Amino acid sequence: MAVFDTSFHQTMELQTYLYALPYEWYTKYKIRKYGAHGTSHKYVANRLSEILNKKDCKVIVCHIGNGGSITAIKNGKCVDTSMGFTPNAGIIMGTRCGDIDVSIIPYMIKQTGINYQDIDNVINKQSGLLGISGVSSDSRDIENGIAEGNERCLLAQQMFIQKIVDYIAKYYVLLEGVDAIAFTAGIGENSINVRKGVIDKLKVLGIKLDEEKNNIRGQEQLITTKDSSIPCYIIPTDEEVMIARDTYHLIEM
C-alpha cells in the first residue's frame, strides 16, 4: 500500500494546476502543480468538518513546519494549494525560498558562474528562514534570536508570517469566504508567536485572536474569540491515521 502526498490535490481544476508555459510542456513533460502534504491537509480538513458538524464546509489549512503549504479546501476537496511542481513553491520555509521571480536563477548564474546544481542547492537548502536570518532554519532558533534583539531573525519571521497571510487572503477570496482556518504541523501546532502574527494581520477580515487560548502548544484548540468572524483552530495532524484509513477503505472496495 502506498499513499502519495500529492493525491489529495488531484481535485484541482485545469486552470489552477497549469502554469502559463507552453502547453506542450504539460502534455509532454507533465509540468504542472502537484502540491504536497496532502495526507496532512486531508486529515485536518476532515477533523474541521467534524468540529463544525458540517460536510459542505470551506476551510483553509496551514501546514506549517520546516516545510510548509497552505491549502484551500471545499467540501473535503482541494481547490488550490501553495506548493507547485516541486515543494519549493509557495510560502517561505526553513531552507526553501518559496515563490520567487524565476529570472533570478539565470541572472545569478551569469553574475557568479554558479552552476545549476549549486543554485538548486541554494534555493532548496540555504534559503528561507536560514537564508534571511543567517542563524537557523528552525523557527525556535529564530524566535530565540528575536528575543535577543537579532534584527535579521525578526525580518525572517516577518517575511514568513506575511507570506502565510498572503496565501490565506488569496484563498479566502478564491473560496468566497471560509468557515474555519486551521494551523497544523511543527510550527503551526507549537509556535504561539507565528499564529498570533498571522491572525493579527487578518483582523481586517474580522478575525480576533484569543490570547489566552492561543497560549498553548501541540493540542487541539479553538484560538479565536466568540465574536471572531472566522474560527481558527490548532489541529495536530495525524498522517499515520490517514494512511491507515486509506488502507482500510482500499481493502473495503
N, C-alpha and C positions, 0 to 999 in steps of 0.2 A: 504494500500500500504506500503510495507516495502522494503527499499533499503539497501543492505548489502555492507559494505565497502570492503568485500573480493571478491565480484562478478567480479569486473574488472580484477582481477588477475587469473581468471579461464582459460585464454587462454595460460597460461604457459604449456610447454610440460612436459611429464612424467619425463624425465631425469633432469629437472630443479626443479620440486616441490618435488621430492622424496628425502629422507635422506638415507644415506648409513647405514641403520639399518636393522634388519631382515624384509624381505618383508611382513611377516605376521603382523607386527606392522601397516603397511599401510592398508592391506586388512581387518584386524580385528578391529583395534583401530583408523583407519583414521589418523595416524601420517603422516603429510606432511606439506609442506609450504603452507600457506594460504594468507599471506600478509595482509595489512590494508591500510587505507587512499585511497582506490580505487576510491571513488567518487571524491576526490580532484585530483588525478592523471589523471583521465579521463577528467575532466573539463579543466585542464591546457593543456593536450595533444591536445584536440580539439581546444583550443584557439591558441596554437602554429601553428596548421595546418592552421588556418585562417590567422594568421600573415604571415606565409611563403607562403601562397597561394599554398599549396601542400598537397595532401591527402596521398601520399605514402612516408611520412617522417619518419625519425628515430630521436627520441628525448629522452633526459634524464630529468626526472622531480625530483627535490629535494624538497620534502615536509618536511620542517624543522621547527618544533615547539618544544614544551616541549616533545612531542613525534615526531619521525621523521622517514621517509623512503625515499629511492631512488628507482626509477623505470625506467627500460629500456623499451621503447615503440616503436614498429614498425608498421606502417600503422594503427595506432589507437588501437593496441592490446598490452597487456602486454607480454613482453618476459621474464622478470625476475624482482624481487623486493627484497628489503633488509630484510623486516620483514619476519618472518617464521611461525612456528606452533602457536606462540604467538607474541604479539607486542614487546617482549623483545629481538628480534634478530636484527642484522644489526648495524646501527650506534649508537654511544653514544647519549643518550637523557638526559632530565632534571634529572630524577631519575633512569632511567633504564641503565643497564650496556652495552647492546648491545652484540655483539659477544664476547664470552669468551670460554676458554677451559672448557668443562663441568666437567672435573675431579676435578676442583677446588671445586665443591659443596660437593662431598663425603669427600674430603680432609679436608675441613673446619668443616664439621660435626664431623669428627673424632678428629680434633685438639681442637675444642671448646665445643663439646657436644651440639651445637645448633641443634634444630630440623628442619625438612624440611620446616614447615610453616614459621618459623622465617627466614631461609635463603632465602626462596622465597620472603619474605617481603624485605629483604636486597637488593637483586638483582633487584627488581622492584621499590622500593620506597626510597632506601637510597644510590643508586649508581649514575652512570652517572656524570653529571656536579656537582651535590650536593656532591657525594661521593669523587670526586677528589679535588674540591675546598674547601670543608668544610664550604662553605659560603651560597650557594643558588643553587636551581635548575633553577633559572631564568637567562637567558642569559644577561639581562640588568644588573643584580647584578654582574655577572661575569665580564662584561666589566667595570663596575664601580670599581671593585676590581683591575683589571689590571691597570686602571688609577691611583689607589692609591699605586701601586707597590706590590700588593699581588702576590707572585710567584706561589702559588697553583692555583689561578684564571687563571693566564697565562698558566699554564700547562694544566688545564682543557680545555681552549679554543684551545690550540694547538692540543691536542688529539682529540677534537671534529672535528676540521677542517680536520685533517689528515684522520679520518675515512670516512668523506664525500668524500674527494678526492679519497680515495682507491676505493670506490664504483663507482664513476664516471669513473675512469680509467678502472675498470673491465668491466663496461657496454659499454664503448667506444669500447673496443676490441670485446665484445660479438656482438655488433651491426655492427661491421666493419665500424666504423665511425658514426658520428651523424650530423644531420642538425641543431640542436639547443639544448641548455640546459636552463632549467627554474628553478628559485628559487621561492618558494611559502610558505605559512603558516607564523606563527608569526615571527620566526627568519629569514626565507628566504625572507620575504617581508620587514622586518624592520631593520635587522642588517647590516649596511654598512660594518662593520669590518669583519663579518663572510664571506660575499660574496667576499670581497677583498681577504681575506686569502685563500679562496678556489680557486678563479680564478688565483691568483698569483702562486699557486702551480701547476696550469695546463698550465703554459706558455710553457712547453716542447711540448705541442700539438699545439702551435701557437695561443693560446687564449690570447687576450690582453684586459685588463680592461680599460675602460674609467672612470677615477677617478671622473670627474665632473658629468657624467651621473649616476654613482653609488651612488652619494651623495643625496639619496632620500629614502623616506620610504613610503611603502604602496601604491605605484602607479605603474601601468604597464609602463615598461620602458626597452628599449634596453640599456645594460650597458657595452657593449664591443665596441671597435673601429671599424672603417670601414674595416680595414685590418686584423681584427681578423679572424682566420681560422674557428671558430665556433661562431655564435652569441649567447650571453647569455642574458636572459631576467628576469626581475621581473614580475611575473604574479600573482596578487592577486587571490586566489582561491575563488570559489563560489559554495560550495556543495549544498546549497539550490536550486540554479538554476538547478544543475544537477539532483537533486531529482525530481524537477518539470518536467524536460524534460523526464526523465524516466517514470514518471507517465503518461504524455501525450502520449508517444509512446506506452505504455501498453494499454491505452484506445483506441488508433487507431487500434490496432491489431484485 
